[in-house]
Amino acid sequence: MSPATPKLGSACRAPSFLREAAEEQQPRQITTARLPSSLKVDGVAQAQASRGEALTITRRLAGPGFRSLPHHHGAAETGAFVLSGRARIYFGNGFAEFVDLETGDFMFVPPVLPHLEANMSATEELWWLACRTPDDIVVNLPDVDDASLDGYSRG
């Protein structure tokens, strides 16, 4: 399978792109911005969170070769920003479609979309920020065989 081809847009157009992504029911890379290496997050706790009444922001770590279980976030909308590393978000029938992300990329995952995220490096950590509203909902789904995920290896 080949990667999904997300449309790219400037940061100032993000709200319309978020609405389009929600309508299409697939993850979408919103824009690509490059961070200077001095902004990478190293040597911090595995997850830190800040909660408001309807918004949760977390900093997450996926070790080399790690992947999540298939899951969705219920009614929650999720935005993410890759702080450092290379991620792949699998989705669609049999998780056969994917979007690749690297340092500086943003993405949006619409509500109730089954997906899983993977660190595509066998040697480097993946750090990202996730923002979710209205709540930090995670509904785990049955696992899939690693071999069914195009290009993925635990290393």
Wavefront OBJ file of the C-alpha trace (Angstrom):
o trace
v 0.000 0.000 0.000
v 1.167 3.550 -0.502
v 0.909 6.395 1.980
v -2.219 8.513 2.037
v -1.642 11.836 0.297
v -2.633 14.593 2.694
v -3.240 18.103 1.403
v -0.860 20.646 2.833
v -1.797 24.161 3.860
v -0.351 27.110 5.685
v -0.776 27.496 9.421
v -3.199 30.373 8.930
v -5.568 28.050 7.004
v -5.506 25.288 9.629
v -9.135 25.687 10.807
v -10.580 24.945 7.344
v -8.197 22.021 6.922
v -9.281 20.624 10.291
v -12.918 20.756 9.187
v -12.062 19.029 5.879
v -10.108 16.303 7.695
v -13.072 15.660 9.991
v -15.390 15.376 6.980
v -13.027 12.942 5.217
v -12.629 10.795 8.367
v -8.901 10.258 7.965
v -5.765 11.602 9.620
v -4.346 14.611 7.880
v -0.975 16.291 7.943
v -1.852 19.960 8.349
v 1.427 21.716 7.578
v 5.131 21.063 7.714
v 7.288 23.334 9.840
v 10.920 22.672 10.675
v 12.168 23.115 14.229
v 15.751 23.987 15.068
v 17.441 21.035 16.760
v 17.795 23.089 19.957
v 14.044 22.699 20.553
v 14.093 18.897 20.776
v 12.908 17.452 24.085
v 15.380 15.039 25.646
v 15.591 13.345 29.025
v 12.147 14.271 30.343
v 9.330 12.203 31.836
v 7.516 9.795 29.539
v 4.262 11.743 29.627
v 3.248 15.050 31.101
v -0.232 16.492 30.912
v -2.021 19.784 31.351
v -5.801 19.695 31.609
v -8.378 22.395 31.210
v -12.115 21.883 31.491
v -12.426 20.601 27.919
v -8.856 20.330 26.593
v -5.995 17.986 27.465
v -2.446 18.620 26.246
v 0.126 15.857 26.750
v 3.775 15.341 25.864
v 4.345 11.721 24.869
v 7.304 9.433 24.248
v 7.398 6.362 22.015
v 10.644 4.441 22.383
v 12.515 3.079 19.365
v 10.306 0.678 17.382
v 7.293 1.142 19.683
v 3.751 1.108 18.324
v 0.425 1.582 20.039
v -2.482 -0.814 20.071
v -5.199 0.013 17.554
v -7.526 2.504 19.220
v -9.791 5.495 18.735
v -10.583 8.536 20.828
v -14.367 8.370 21.011
v -15.955 11.764 20.441
v -12.641 13.572 20.997
v -10.819 15.488 18.289
v -7.040 15.136 18.433
v -4.310 17.395 17.127
v -0.649 16.390 17.343
v 2.739 17.994 16.731
v 5.938 15.943 16.313
v 8.666 17.405 18.533
v 11.334 14.944 17.357
v 11.478 11.645 15.504
v 9.561 9.890 12.728
v 6.003 8.643 13.183
v 3.575 6.723 11.020
v -0.170 6.804 11.703
v -1.948 3.715 10.315
v -5.701 3.831 9.666
v -8.348 2.558 7.230
v -9.476 -0.961 6.426
v -6.977 -3.346 8.039
v -4.805 -0.317 8.889
v -3.540 -0.437 5.285
v -3.394 3.351 4.829
v -0.906 5.599 6.580
v 0.431 9.109 6.990
v 4.137 9.680 7.708
v 5.191 12.492 10.015
v 8.565 13.850 11.085
v 9.937 16.566 13.340
v 7.885 19.730 12.924
v 4.774 18.145 11.370
v 1.229 18.727 12.633
v -1.689 16.360 12.153
v -5.361 15.965 13.018
v -7.216 12.734 13.866
v -11.019 13.015 13.686
v -13.309 11.515 16.352
v -13.967 7.746 16.395
v -11.324 6.988 13.732
v -9.558 3.659 14.458
v -5.806 4.165 14.083
v -2.469 3.313 15.615
v 0.749 5.246 15.815
v 4.241 3.844 15.359
v 7.777 5.087 15.904
v 9.403 4.251 12.567
v 12.945 4.358 13.958
v 14.582 1.345 15.594
v 17.165 3.601 17.276
v 15.630 7.045 17.968
v 12.888 8.145 20.348
v 9.694 9.778 19.070
v 8.364 12.751 21.067
v 5.090 14.504 20.290
v 2.514 16.836 21.785
v -1.121 15.739 21.630
v -4.091 18.040 22.228
v -7.474 16.433 22.706
v -10.952 17.776 23.340
v -13.464 17.300 24.924
v -11.616 14.710 27.033
v -8.579 12.406 26.969
v -10.542 9.413 25.654
v -8.721 6.237 24.516
v -10.738 3.172 23.450
v -8.385 0.247 22.749
v -9.307 -2.173 19.971
v -8.103 -5.720 19.193
v -4.427 -5.867 18.260
v -3.141 -6.603 14.757
v -0.066 -8.520 13.624
v 3.009 -6.327 13.068
v 3.477 -7.997 9.661
v 0.185 -6.474 8.464
v 1.533 -2.927 8.925
v 3.287 -1.781 5.756
v 6.924 -0.829 6.466
v 6.749 -1.311 10.222
v 9.369 -3.222 12.217
v 10.062 -3.210 15.934
v 13.753 -3.228 15.035
l 1 2 3 4 5 6 7 8 9 10 11 12 13 14 15 16 17 18 19 20 21 22 23 24 25 26 27 28 29 30 31 32 33 34 35 36 37 38 39 40 41 42 43 44 45 46 47 48 49 50 51 52 53 54 55 56 57 58 59 60 61 62 63 64 65 66 67 68 69 70 71 72 73 74 75 76 77 78 79 80 81 82 83 84 85 86 87 88 89 90 91 92 93 94 95 96 97 98 99 100 101 102 103 104 105 106 107 108 109 110 111 112 113 114 115 116 117 118 119 120 121 122 123 124 125 126 127 128 129 130 131 132 133 134 135 136 137 138 139 140 141 142 143 144 145 146 147 148 149 150 151 152 153 154 155
